[in-house]
Amino acid sequence: MRILITGAGKMGVWLSDALCLQHEVAVYDKDFNRLRYVFHTLRFTSEDEIREFDPELLINAVNLQHTISAFEALIPLVGEKCIIADIASVKNGLQSFYPNCGRPFVSVHPMFGPTFASLQQLSNHHAIIIRESCVAGKQFFKSFFGQLGIHMHEYSFEEHDQTIAYSLSVPFAATLVFGSSMKHQQAPGTTFARHLAIARGLLSEDDHLLSEILFNRYTAPQLKQISKSLEQLTAIAEARDEAAMHAYLTKIRENLADFGS
């Protein structure tokens, strides 16, 4: 299959590396300096090169805030049968965009990234494929993710947003609270050091990405639940109530047991 990836960022480069052994892959980015990290693929900087390549699949891997504008610029350059795909972690606007774009589409969300995941070993990671996607697009990504050992889940656009509010917004918020209240320590403990590494990794992400994930309409109720739990823990600590603390910790252990290993 001829595959065009637009955006030579971390995920775009990883996708090109992962796909180029079995497909004819080209990466398009207007900034040629970003293409110097792309190997074993064609490197495009002009629209004429895209037209000549005539991709069968267009994977949009640009920064989140430019996803739709990139589609609008590139769709006129590809054939009517070309499947267009996004890997966005936030699907804002895409649910209403796709039905009017005049192309078959597939929307996926790899639940991993270069910041925290080892992209050479992904068997413990997950990916979401949006149910409304076209059959051919879903089959392609199910095969691609399956070969990498990634666990796949099929959700609607709505279910995806609900899931992300819990699986990303909650840990993101907890990490941001940790980072906002920390202070320098000469001898940080192991747990502190691990949280610090997570916080630094999270804050290395794009501000727009973090904002969009936290602005998900399902995020605020999750944040209120965090606040409620923190208020309860604060009251227990102030009262030095061992029975209440035991009950609090028991409930948390039950939650963890329900989640599984």
C-alpha positions in Angstrom: 0.0 0.0 0.0 1.2 3.5 -0.7 1.0 5.5 2.5 1.5 9.2 3.0 2.2 10.4 6.6 1.9 14.1 7.1 3.9 15.5 10.1 7.5 14.4 10.8 7.1 14.6 14.6 7.8 11.8 17.1 4.8 9.7 16.2 5.0 10.5 12.4 8.6 9.3 12.3 7.8 6.2 14.4 4.9 5.3 12.1 7.1 5.7 9.0 9.7 3.3 10.6 7.1 0.8 11.6 5.3 0.8 8.2 8.1 1.1 5.7 9.2 -2.5 5.7 5.8 -3.7 4.4 4.5 -0.6 2.5 5.7 2.2 0.2 5.8 5.1 2.7 6.3 8.8 2.1 6.5 11.5 4.8 5.4 15.0 4.1 6.5 18.1 6.1 7.0 21.6 4.9 10.0 21.9 7.2 12.7 19.9 5.5 14.8 20.0 8.7 12.3 17.7 10.4 12.6 15.2 7.6 16.3 14.6 8.3 15.3 12.2 11.0 13.2 10.1 8.5 14.9 7.1 6.9 13.9 4.3 4.5 11.0 6.4 3.2 10.3 9.1 0.6 10.6 12.6 1.9 8.2 15.2 0.5 8.0 18.9 0.9 5.8 19.9 -2.0 2.2 19.3 -3.1 3.3 18.1 -6.5 5.1 15.2 -4.9 2.0 14.2 -3.1 -0.1 14.2 -6.3 2.5 12.1 -8.1 2.7 9.6 -5.2 -1.1 9.2 -5.2 -1.4 7.6 -1.8 -4.0 5.0 -0.9 -3.8 5.9 2.8 -3.1 9.4 4.3 -2.2 9.3 8.0 -2.4 12.7 9.7 0.2 13.0 12.4 0.5 16.7 12.7 0.1 18.6 16.0 -3.3 18.3 17.5 -4.4 21.9 16.8 -3.6 21.5 13.1 -5.3 18.2 12.4 -8.3 19.5 10.6 -6.5 22.2 8.7 -3.9 19.7 7.5 -6.7 17.5 6.2 -8.3 20.5 4.5 -5.1 21.3 2.7 -4.2 17.7 1.7 -7.5 16.1 0.8 -7.7 17.9 -2.6 -4.3 16.5 -3.5 -5.3 12.8 -3.0 -7.6 10.5 -4.9 -11.3 10.0 -4.0 -10.6 6.4 -2.8 -7.7 7.4 -0.6 -8.5 6.6 3.1 -7.7 9.4 5.4 -6.7 8.7 9.0 -5.9 10.5 12.2 -4.1 9.3 15.3 -5.3 12.2 17.5 -5.6 11.7 21.2 -8.5 14.2 21.3 -11.1 13.9 18.6 -12.5 17.5 18.9 -14.3 18.4 15.7 -13.4 15.2 13.8 -16.7 13.5 14.3 -18.5 16.3 12.4 -15.6 16.8 9.9 -15.4 13.3 8.5 -18.9 12.9 7.1 -18.5 16.0 5.0 -14.9 15.4 3.8 -15.9 13.2 0.8 -13.3 10.4 1.7 -13.4 7.1 3.5 -11.8 7.6 6.9 -10.4 5.8 9.9 -9.8 7.4 13.3 -7.4 5.7 15.8 -5.8 6.6 19.1 -2.6 4.8 20.0 -2.7 4.9 23.8 1.1 5.2 24.0 3.7 7.7 22.9 7.4 8.4 22.7 7.4 10.1 26.1 6.6 7.1 28.3 6.4 4.0 26.1 9.2 2.0 24.6 8.2 2.0 21.0 10.2 -1.2 20.4 8.1 -3.2 22.8 4.4 -2.4 22.7 2.8 -5.7 23.8 1.6 -4.1 27.1 0.0 -1.2 25.4 -3.4 -0.4 23.9 -5.0 1.3 20.9 -8.5 2.5 20.2 -10.1 2.3 16.8 -13.2 4.5 16.3 -16.3 2.3 15.4 -17.6 4.8 12.8 -14.5 4.3 10.7 -14.6 2.6 7.3 -14.2 -1.2 7.1 -11.0 -1.1 5.1 -9.4 1.5 7.4 -10.3 -0.5 10.5 -8.9 -3.7 9.0 -5.6 -2.0 8.1 -5.0 -0.7 11.6 -6.2 -3.9 13.3 -3.6 -5.8 11.3 -0.9 -3.2 11.9 -1.5 -3.0 15.7 -2.0 -6.7 15.9 1.5 -7.4 14.4 3.0 -5.3 17.2 1.1 -7.1 19.9 -0.9 -4.0 20.8 -4.3 -4.6 22.5 -7.1 -3.2 20.4 -10.4 -1.7 21.5 -13.3 -0.4 19.3 -15.2 2.6 20.6 -17.5 5.2 19.2 -16.4 8.8 19.1 -18.5 9.4 22.2 -17.2 6.4 24.1 -13.6 7.4 23.2 -14.0 10.8 24.8 -15.5 9.3 27.9 -12.6 6.8 28.2 -10.0 9.5 27.6 -11.5 11.7 30.4 -10.8 8.9 32.8 -7.6 7.2 31.5 -5.7 10.3 30.6 -7.3 13.3 32.4 -7.2 11.6 35.9 -3.5 10.7 35.9 -2.6 14.0 34.1 -4.4 16.0 36.8 -2.8 14.0 39.6 0.6 14.6 38.1 0.0 18.3 37.6 -1.2 18.7 41.2 2.0 16.9 42.3 4.2 19.2 40.2 2.4 22.4 41.3 2.9 21.6 45.0 6.4 20.1 45.0 9.5 21.7 46.4 13.2 21.0 46.0 14.5 18.2 48.1 18.2 17.3 48.8 17.4 13.7 49.4 14.2 12.7 47.6 12.8 9.3 48.3 12.3 6.6 45.6 8.5 7.3 45.2 9.1 11.0 45.0 11.8 10.5 42.3 9.4 8.3 40.2 6.7 10.8 40.4 9.1 13.5 39.5 10.2 11.6 36.4 6.5 11.2 35.3 5.9 14.9 35.9 8.9 15.9 33.8 7.8 13.6 31.0 4.2 14.9 31.1 5.3 18.5 31.0 7.5 17.9 28.0 4.3 17.4 26.0 2.8 20.1 23.9 0.7 22.6 26.0 -2.1 22.5 23.5 -2.3 18.7 23.8 -2.5 18.8 27.6 -5.1 21.6 27.5 -7.3 19.8 25.0 -7.2 16.6 27.0 -8.1 18.4 30.2 -10.8 20.5 28.3 -12.6 17.3 27.3 -16.2 17.8 28.4 -16.1 14.7 30.5 -13.0 15.7 32.4 -14.5 18.2 34.9 -16.6 15.6 36.7 -13.4 13.4 37.1 -11.5 16.4 38.5 -14.4 17.0 41.0 -14.1 13.4 42.1 -10.4 13.8 42.7 -11.0 17.0 44.7 -13.7 15.2 46.8 -11.3 12.3 47.5 -8.5 14.7 48.4 -10.7 16.7 50.8 -11.7 13.4 52.5 -8.0 12.4 52.9 -7.2 15.9 54.2 -9.9 15.6 56.9 -8.7 12.1 57.9 -5.1 13.3 58.2 -6.1 16.4 60.2 -8.2 14.3 62.6 -5.5 11.6 62.8 -8.4 9.1 62.5 -6.8 5.7 62.1 -10.1 3.9 61.6 -11.1 6.2 58.9 -7.7 6.0 57.3 -7.9 2.2 57.4 -11.3 2.3 55.6 -10.0 4.8 53.1 -7.0 2.6 52.2 -9.1 -0.5 52.1 -11.4 1.1 49.6 -8.4 2.1 47.4 -7.0 -1.5 47.6 -10.4 -2.8 46.4 -10.4 -0.3 43.5 -6.9 -1.5 42.5 -8.0 -5.2 42.8 -11.0 -4.6 40.6 -8.7 -3.0 38.0 -6.6 -6.1 37.8 -2.8 -6.5 37.1 
